[in-house]
Each structure stands twice: as structure tokens, then as C-alpha cells.
């Protein structure tokens, strides 16, 4: 969340950021509630101070004066309790409104309403000629026995699948390569829970607002995560880090779950929009330095671009527009990989920076060289998400005979296998 002091000082900028992100929030009501919250805090503090002062003076009073003062102090205590209850209710309203306020987008974030308005920054690699990619990933999967959508749906419902044979091996190869790629770059590897409590979801800004996208275990009051960003960013919640610990660079591979609520009829074919998948995620915690944060954003973006280049996949990078940005991000770059069956680039990675928006919710802080406490800045980016990444891998690397080339970097993870061919 934003700092309320910053919000009040830059109210017009916050208001314009909400407009740019197309997020409705009543900032005028928030300011009114904050005024009332502050008034009640002062009122309660002043009354408590008066209560203490008068209580200390009781010993110097006569019996008659003491009895009258005790009665008056009883009334004051009752009034303080009533004010404290009113303050508690006002704080709850204030907190609820603060959780609705979006982060202020960077000036470099383009105007726009949907992903169609995202601005292309660069393209890397050339898509294959249409005649060289005759089959889509579903046809390839059926021919090469890589996955089984029909039986996956029979087992679990729509948007589920079963990977099998070389499909399962390719899936594991991609994720293992991505994980090793990040560890080699100095990121600390983690294995994290995929069930988390509400504070982790609120702290990373998935709640409130994203409840419809999350699978929830009501009996246990736990949530299945849609990304390892949630447990990784929350790992040091409530702590004060030392400056020499920063930056903290973490990578985790996890199973992820998303309900895809509101996506009925959209991208229903194949492995693009599914409920369960696996992802390797990179997360960075760093000092509150805007220029350094921007540099780190480019670095984590580059980490994912290196992966796609190693997989020999054409892609483009887009600067995400305000309407497609989401509540917590200052700026986000998406990587979209060429998917021949779609005749277009499809999103495979999202690289985001948040400044202290998440860390304020998580009470994630650090102590600078002078001993002063600050909130950390946070960033994250996908390294690889599969099986979505299998779509461009299969379609871009297929051969005229219907087999699929395995990129060189994945062959050690597949026992040296160079091609995927139909089983006999």
C-alpha cells in the first residue's frame, strides 16, 4: 500500500494513477476517514493523558475530593472506551480503503485500457515461415503422445490436462533448465509452500480484489498460490533486514493454481489458459533506491530473455499500459513468445517492480548505514511457466515430418534426446 503521508501530499498524482489504471477508489472519502482517524487518535491520547495526570493527583486529595474525582474518572474512562471503539471502527474503514488504492504508475507507463494497448519495445528472433509450421501444439501432442486433454478433463474438469511421455519430460526439462539458469546467476534456490495464509495474499496485493482467481480451502483458511512470488516475497515479512543482506535474490519452482474466473470461452484450446501449472519465479528484495530498482527490473527481464534465446524462441517485449497493469505495480514488462498456431505472440513472462507497495503491507524493512529503518523495494519476474511454454517450443521447433527438435540446452535434461518422434 501507499504511505498515507505520500498519498495526501501527492493526491492529484495518486488520483491520476488510479484513472490511468482504470481502478475505482474514493480518495476523497479516504482523506475524510483519515482526518477522522487522526482526530480520534488525538482525542483518545489527550483523554488518556488527562486520566493519568488526574489519577496521580488522587493521593493529595481529601476523602471527599477523592470520591468525587473517582466518580469523574469513571465517567472519563467510559468516554475513553467509547472513543476507542469509534477509533477502532474508523481504523478498520481506513485500512479497507487504503488496501484499494493502487500504486502510482511510472510516467513511462503508456495510456491504454487493455493488453491491445501495450507498447512493443523490441522483437528478438524471426518467426518461422507459415508453411514450415503446419501443426499446432494440440495436433503435435496427439501425434507424439505428449499430453492428453480429454482424460485430464475427465479427471478434473475443464482446463485440466495430463502430460505424458516426452511431453512430461520436456516440461521437466524446461523447468529444470530455468531453475539452474537462475541459480547460476547467483539467485538463492527455494522450495516454498503453495498453501499460504491470508496475510501473504494481502501482503503481496493479491487480496483484496483477486479472491475470485484463487482456490481457497475454507476449512483451513488457506489459499493455493498462483505464483511462488507470494511465499517468496512474504518469506521475510515482519522482519528488519540489515543493509549488507540486500539485495536478496531468490528463485523458486512451484506448482501454481488459478481459477481463471471470467475467462470462459477465452483461449480454451490446448495448454494456454489452464488451472494448474508449474512456474520458476525470481523475486528480489532491495534497498529503497528508485534508480537501482529500475536497473534491477531490466536485469530480471534480461534473465528471462536469456532463457528464451537459449531455447531459440522468437519473442517480443512490451511495456504494459495502465489499464492492463494491475493495482500494485509501478511498471511491468511482458514478454510474449511467438506461437504459430495463434498467429501471434502470446504472454509467457511478466516482470514487475513495486517500490515499497508490497513491503508496507508485509512490514518488510531494512536498516540503513545510519541505523534508520526503511521499507524494502520488491520486484519479480517469471523465469519459465510450463506447460504454456511448451506451446511455442513444440510449434516453433517442429520438423516437416511431424517430429520436434529438442533445443540444445534441454538435451542434457532429456538424456541426450535430440528429437521427439511418435512412439511406435
C-alpha positions as CSV (number, residue, x, y, z in Angstrom):
1,X,0.0,0.0,0.0
2,X,1.0,3.6,-0.3
3,X,2.2,5.8,2.6
4,X,-0.7,7.9,3.7
5,X,1.6,10.9,4.1
6,X,2.7,10.5,0.4
7,X,-0.9,10.0,-0.6
8,X,-2.0,13.2,0.9
9,X,0.9,15.2,-0.4
10,X,0.5,13.8,-3.9
11,X,-3.2,13.3,-4.0
12,X,-3.7,14.5,-7.6
13,X,-0.9,12.2,-8.8
14,X,-2.5,9.3,-6.9
15,X,-5.9,10.2,-8.4
16,X,-4.4,10.3,-11.9
17,X,-2.6,7.0,-11.4
18,X,-5.9,5.3,-10.4
19,X,-7.5,6.8,-13.6
20,X,-4.7,5.5,-15.7
21,X,-5.0,2.0,-14.2
22,X,-8.8,2.2,-14.5
23,X,-9.2,1.4,-10.8
24,X,-12.1,3.0,-8.9
25,X,-11.3,4.2,-5.4
26,X,-12.9,7.0,-3.4
27,X,-9.8,9.1,-2.4
28,X,-11.9,11.9,-1.1
29,X,-13.6,9.5,1.3
30,X,-10.3,8.1,2.3
31,X,-9.0,11.6,3.2
32,X,-12.1,12.3,5.2
33,X,-11.8,9.0,7.1
34,X,-8.1,9.7,7.7
35,X,-9.0,13.1,9.1
36,X,-11.5,11.5,11.5
37,X,-8.9,8.8,12.4
38,X,-6.4,11.4,13.3
39,X,-8.9,13.4,15.3
40,X,-9.9,10.4,17.3
41,X,-6.3,9.4,17.9
42,X,-5.6,12.8,19.3
43,X,-8.8,12.8,21.4
44,X,-8.0,9.4,22.9
45,X,-4.4,10.2,23.6
46,X,-5.3,13.5,25.2
47,X,-8.0,11.8,27.3
48,X,-5.6,9.0,28.4
49,X,-3.0,11.6,29.4
50,X,-5.6,13.6,31.4
51,X,-6.7,10.3,33.1
52,X,-3.1,9.5,34.1
53,X,-2.5,13.0,35.4
54,X,-5.7,13.1,37.4
55,X,-5.1,9.6,38.8
56,X,-1.7,10.6,40.1
57,X,-3.2,13.6,42.0
58,X,-5.6,11.4,43.9
59,X,-3.2,10.8,46.8
60,X,-3.1,14.5,47.6
61,X,-6.9,14.9,47.8
62,X,-9.1,14.7,50.8
63,X,-11.5,11.8,51.2
64,X,-14.4,13.9,49.9
65,X,-12.4,15.2,46.9
66,X,-11.1,11.8,46.1
67,X,-14.6,10.2,46.0
68,X,-15.8,13.0,43.6
69,X,-12.7,12.7,41.4
70,X,-13.0,8.9,41.3
71,X,-16.6,9.3,40.0
72,X,-15.4,11.8,37.4
73,X,-12.6,9.5,36.4
74,X,-15.1,6.6,36.0
75,X,-17.0,8.8,33.5
76,X,-13.8,9.7,31.7
77,X,-12.9,6.0,31.5
78,X,-16.3,5.2,30.0
79,X,-15.9,8.1,27.5
80,X,-12.4,6.9,26.5
81,X,-13.7,3.4,25.9
82,X,-16.4,4.7,23.6
83,X,-13.9,6.8,21.7
84,X,-11.6,3.8,21.4
85,X,-14.4,1.7,19.9
86,X,-15.2,4.5,17.5
87,X,-11.5,4.8,16.6
88,X,-11.3,1.0,16.0
89,X,-14.2,1.2,13.6
90,X,-12.6,4.2,11.8
91,X,-9.3,2.5,11.6
92,X,-11.0,-0.6,10.0
93,X,-12.6,1.6,7.4
94,X,-9.3,3.5,6.8
95,X,-7.4,0.2,6.3
96,X,-10.0,-1.2,3.9
97,X,-9.9,2.0,1.8
98,X,-6.1,2.0,1.8
99,X,-6.0,-1.5,0.5
100,X,-8.0,-0.3,-2.5
101,X,-5.6,2.4,-3.5
102,X,-3.4,1.5,-6.5
103,X,0.3,2.2,-6.7
104,X,1.4,5.2,-8.7
105,X,2.4,4.1,-12.2
106,X,5.7,5.3,-13.6
107,X,5.5,8.1,-16.1
108,X,6.9,5.6,-18.7
109,X,3.7,3.5,-18.4
110,X,1.7,4.1,-21.6
111,X,-2.0,5.1,-21.6
112,X,-4.4,2.3,-22.6
113,X,-7.3,0.1,-21.5
114,X,-6.3,-3.5,-22.4
115,X,-3.4,-5.6,-23.4
116,X,-4.1,-4.5,-27.0
117,X,-2.7,-1.1,-26.0
118,X,0.6,-2.4,-24.7
119,X,3.5,-0.8,-26.4
120,X,6.1,-3.0,-28.2
121,X,9.7,-2.2,-27.2
122,X,11.6,-4.8,-29.2
123,X,11.4,-8.1,-31.1
124,X,14.1,-10.8,-30.9
125,X,14.2,-13.7,-33.4
126,X,12.3,-14.3,-36.5
127,X,9.0,-16.4,-36.5
128,X,9.2,-19.4,-38.9
129,X,7.5,-19.1,-42.2
130,X,3.9,-20.3,-42.0
131,X,4.4,-23.2,-44.4
132,X,7.0,-24.6,-42.1
133,X,4.7,-24.9,-39.1
134,X,1.7,-26.9,-40.3
135,X,0.6,-28.4,-37.0
136,X,-0.4,-26.7,-33.7
137,X,0.6,-27.9,-30.3
138,X,-2.6,-29.9,-29.9
139,X,-2.1,-31.8,-33.1
140,X,1.6,-32.4,-32.3
141,X,0.7,-33.5,-28.8
142,X,-1.8,-36.1,-30.1
143,X,0.5,-37.4,-32.8
144,X,3.6,-37.6,-30.5
145,X,1.5,-38.7,-27.4
146,X,2.8,-35.8,-25.3
147,X,-0.3,-35.0,-23.4
148,X,-4.0,-36.0,-23.0
149,X,-6.5,-33.2,-22.6
150,X,-9.6,-35.4,-22.9
151,X,-8.6,-37.6,-20.0
152,X,-7.4,-34.6,-18.0
153,X,-10.8,-33.1,-18.3
154,X,-12.4,-36.4,-17.4
155,X,-10.3,-36.5,-14.2
156,X,-10.6,-32.9,-13.0
157,X,-12.8,-30.8,-15.3
158,X,-12.3,-28.1,-17.9
159,X,-8.8,-26.5,-18.3
160,X,-7.0,-29.6,-16.9
161,X,-4.7,-31.9,-18.8
162,X,-2.3,-34.8,-18.4
163,X,1.3,-34.6,-19.6
164,X,2.8,-37.9,-20.6
165,X,5.9,-39.4,-22.2
166,X,8.2,-37.0,-23.9
167,X,5.7,-34.2,-23.1
168,X,6.2,-34.7,-19.3
169,X,10.0,-35.0,-19.9
170,X,10.0,-31.7,-21.9
171,X,8.0,-30.0,-19.2
172,X,10.5,-31.0,-16.6
173,X,13.4,-30.2,-18.8
174,X,12.2,-26.6,-19.3
175,X,11.7,-26.0,-15.6
176,X,14.9,-27.6,-14.5
177,X,16.9,-25.6,-17.1
178,X,15.2,-22.4,-15.9
179,X,15.9,-23.2,-12.3
180,X,19.6,-24.0,-13.0
181,X,19.9,-20.8,-15.1
182,X,18.9,-18.6,-12.2
183,X,21.0,-20.5,-9.6
184,X,24.0,-20.0,-11.9
185,X,23.2,-16.2,-11.8
186,X,23.5,-16.2,-8.0
187,X,19.9,-16.5,-7.0
188,X,19.3,-18.5,-3.8
189,X,17.1,-21.5,-4.6
190,X,14.0,-22.1,-2.5
191,X,11.3,-24.7,-2.2
192,X,8.2,-23.0,-0.8
193,X,4.7,-23.9,0.4
194,X,1.9,-23.5,-2.1
195,X,-0.7,-23.1,0.6
196,X,-0.5,-19.8,2.4
197,X,-2.5,-17.8,4.9
198,X,-4.4,-14.7,4.0
199,X,-1.7,-12.2,5.2
200,X,0.7,-13.4,2.5
201,X,-2.0,-12.9,-0.2
202,X,-2.9,-9.4,1.2
203,X,0.8,-8.6,1.6
204,X,1.6,-9.3,-2.0
205,X,-1.6,-7.5,-3.1
206,X,-3.5,-10.5,-4.5
207,X,-6.1,-9.8,-1.8
208,X,-8.4,-7.9,-1.7
209,X,-9.5,-7.9,-5.3
210,X,-8.1,-11.2,-6.6
211,X,-10.2,-13.6,-4.5
212,X,-12.1,-15.0,-7.5
213,X,-8.9,-16.1,-9.1
214,X,-7.6,-18.1,-6.1
215,X,-8.5,-21.6,-5.0
216,X,-9.3,-21.5,-1.3
217,X,-9.5,-24.1,1.4
218,X,-12.2,-22.6,3.6
219,X,-11.9,-25.3,6.3
220,X,-8.2,-24.5,6.9
221,X,-8.4,-20.8,5.9
222,X,-5.6,-21.3,3.4
223,X,-5.1,-20.4,-0.2
224,X,-3.4,-22.1,-3.1
225,X,-0.9,-19.7,-4.7
226,X,-0.9,-18.7,-8.3
227,X,2.8,-18.0,-8.2
228,X,5.8,-18.5,-5.9
229,X,6.0,-14.7,-5.7
230,X,3.6,-14.9,-2.8
231,X,5.6,-17.1,-0.4
232,X,9.0,-15.8,-1.6
233,X,8.1,-12.1,-1.1
234,X,6.4,-12.9,2.2
235,X,9.4,-15.0,3.4
236,X,10.9,-12.2,5.5
237,X,7.6,-10.4,6.3
238,X,7.7,-8.6,9.7
239,X,11.5,-8.5,9.8
240,X,14.1,-5.8,9.7
241,X,16.9,-6.8,7.4
242,X,20.4,-5.5,7.6
243,X,21.8,-3.4,4.7
244,X,24.5,-5.9,4.0
245,X,21.9,-8.6,3.4
246,X,20.5,-6.7,0.4
247,X,19.7,-7.3,-2.3
248,X,18.1,-10.6,-1.6
249,X,17.7,-12.6,-4.8
250,X,15.5,-15.7,-4.6
251,X,14.2,-18.2,-7.1
252,X,11.7,-21.0,-6.5
253,X,9.9,-23.5,-8.6
254,X,6.3,-24.3,-7.5
255,X,3.0,-25.7,-8.6
256,X,0.6,-22.9,-9.2
257,X,-3.2,-22.7,-9.3
258,X,-5.5,-20.2,-10.9
259,X,-9.3,-20.3,-11.3
260,X,-9.2,-18.2,-14.5
261,X,-12.6,-16.7,-13.4
262,X,-14.1,-14.6,-16.1
263,X,-12.1,-16.4,-18.8
264,X,-15.0,-18.5,-20.1
265,X,-14.7,-19.1,-23.8
266,X,-11.2,-17.4,-23.9
267,X,-8.1,-19.4,-25.0
268,X,-10.0,-22.6,-24.3
269,X,-8.0,-24.7,-26.8
270,X,-4.9,-26.5,-25.5
271,X,-2.5,-25.5,-22.8
272,X,-2.6,-21.7,-22.9
273,X,-5.1,-20.9,-20.2
274,X,-5.2,-23.7,-17.6
275,X,-5.9,-24.1,-13.9
276,X,-2.8,-25.9,-12.8
277,X,0.8,-25.3,-14.0
278,X,4.3,-25.0,-12.7
279,X,6.5,-21.9,-12.7
280,X,10.0,-20.9,-11.9
281,X,9.8,-17.4,-10.3
282,X,12.5,-14.8,-9.5
283,X,12.0,-12.3,-6.6
284,X,14.3,-9.5,-5.5
285,X,14.2,-7.5,-2.2
286,X,16.4,-4.5,-2.3
287,X,17.1,-1.0,-0.7
288,X,14.6,1.8,-1.4
289,X,16.5,3.3,-4.4
290,X,14.5,4.2,-7.4
291,X,17.3,4.2,-9.9
292,X,18.7,0.9,-8.6
293,X,15.2,-0.6,-8.7
294,X,14.9,0.3,-12.4
295,X,18.2,-1.3,-13.2
296,X,17.2,-4.4,-11.3
297,X,14.0,-4.5,-13.3
298,X,16.0,-4.6,-16.5
299,X,18.3,-7.3,-15.1
300,X,15.4,-9.7,-14.2
301,X,13.9,-9.0,-17.5
302,X,17.2,-9.9,-19.2
303,X,17.4,-13.2,-17.2
304,X,14.2,-14.3,-18.9
305,X,15.2,-13.1,-22.3
306,X,18.4,-15.1,-22.0
307,X,16.3,-18.2,-21.3
308,X,14.1,-17.7,-24.4
309,X,17.2,-17.0,-26.5
310,X,18.7,-20.3,-25.3
311,X,15.5,-22.1,-26.2
312,X,15.7,-20.5,-29.7
313,X,12.3,-19.0,-29.5
314,X,11.2,-15.7,-31.2
315,X,9.7,-13.2,-28.7
316,X,8.9,-9.6,-28.1
317,X,8.9,-7.3,-25.1
318,X,6.1,-4.9,-24.4
319,X,5.6,-2.0,-22.0
320,X,2.3,-2.8,-20.3
321,X,-0.3,0.0,-20.4
322,X,-2.1,1.5,-17.4
323,X,-5.3,-0.4,-17.9
324,X,-3.5,-3.7,-18.1
325,X,-1.1,-3.0,-15.3
326,X,-2.9,-4.0,-12.1
327,X,-3.0,-2.4,-8.7
328,X,0.4,-3.0,-7.1
329,X,2.9,-2.4,-10.0
330,X,4.8,0.7,-10.7
331,X,5.7,-0.7,-14.1
332,X,5.5,-4.1,-15.8
333,X,7.2,-5.5,-18.9
334,X,5.6,-8.6,-20.5
335,X,7.5,-11.0,-22.7
336,X,5.3,-12.5,-25.4
337,X,6.6,-15.6,-27.3
338,X,5.7,-16.3,-30.9
339,X,3.0,-19.1,-31.1
340,X,2.4,-20.1,-34.7
341,X,-1.0,-21.7,-34.1
342,X,-2.2,-18.3,-32.7
343,X,-0.6,-16.4,-35.5
344,X,0.6,-14.0,-32.8
345,X,2.8,-13.5,-29.8
346,X,1.4,-14.9,-26.5
347,X,2.3,-13.8,-23.0
348,X,4.8,-16.1,-21.2
349,X,6.5,-13.8,-18.7
350,X,5.7,-10.7,-16.6
351,X,8.4,-8.6,-15.0
352,X,7.2,-6.2,-12.3
353,X,8.5,-3.6,-9.9
354,X,6.6,-2.4,-6.9
355,X,8.8,0.0,-5.0
356,X,7.6,-0.3,-1.3
357,X,3.9,-1.1,-2.1
358,X,4.2,-4.8,-1.1
359,X,6.7,-4.3,1.7
360,X,4.5,-1.8,3.5
361,X,1.7,-4.4,3.6
362,X,4.2,-7.1,4.7
363,X,6.2,-4.9,7.2
364,X,9.3,-5.9,5.3
365,X,12.0,-3.4,6.2
366,X,15.8,-2.8,6.4
367,X,18.2,-0.7,8.5
368,X,20.4,1.6,6.5
369,X,24.1,2.6,7.3
370,X,22.9,5.3,9.7
371,X,20.5,3.0,11.6
372,X,17.4,4.4,10.0
373,X,14.6,2.0,9.1
374,X,13.1,1.9,5.6
375,X,10.7,-0.3,3.7
376,X,12.4,-2.6,1.1
377,X,11.6,-2.3,-2.6
378,X,10.4,-5.6,-4.3
379,X,10.5,-6.9,-7.8
380,X,9.6,-10.2,-9.5
381,X,9.5,-11.9,-12.9
382,X,8.7,-15.3,-14.4
383,X,11.6,-17.3,-15.5
384,X,9.6,-20.1,-17.1
385,X,5.9,-21.2,-16.8
386,X,5.0,-24.6,-18.2
387,X,3.1,-26.2,-19.9
388,X,2.3,-22.8,-21.6
389,X,5.9,-22.5,-22.7
390,X,5.5,-25.9,-24.4
391,X,3.2,-24.3,-27.0
392,X,6.0,-22.2,-28.7
393,X,8.6,-24.9,-28.1
394,X,6.6,-27.6,-29.9
395,X,5.3,-25.3,-32.7
396,X,8.5,-23.4,-33.5
397,X,10.7,-26.5,-33.3
398,X,8.6,-28.9,-35.3
399,X,10.0,-30.5,-38.5
400,X,8.3,-31.2,-41.8
401,X,8.0,-34.9,-40.8
402,X,6.0,-34.0,-37.7
403,X,8.8,-34.6,-35.2
404,X,10.1,-31.9,-32.9
405,X,13.7,-30.8,-32.4
406,X,14.8,-30.5,-28.8
407,X,16.8,-27.3,-28.3
408,X,20.5,-28.0,-27.4
409,X,20.2,-26.6,-23.9
410,X,17.4,-29.0,-23.0
411,X,19.1,-32.2,-24.3
412,X,21.1,-32.9,-21.1
413,X,17.8,-32.8,-19.2
414,X,16.3,-35.3,-21.6
415,X,19.0,-37.9,-21.5
416,X,20.6,-36.5,-24.7
417,X,17.4,-36.8,-26.8
418,X,17.7,-34.7,-29.9
419,X,14.2,-35.2,-31.4
420,X,10.8,-36.1,-30.2
421,X,9.2,-38.6,-32.5
422,X,5.9,-40.5,-32.4
423,X,6.3,-43.7,-30.3
424,X,6.0,-46.9,-32.2
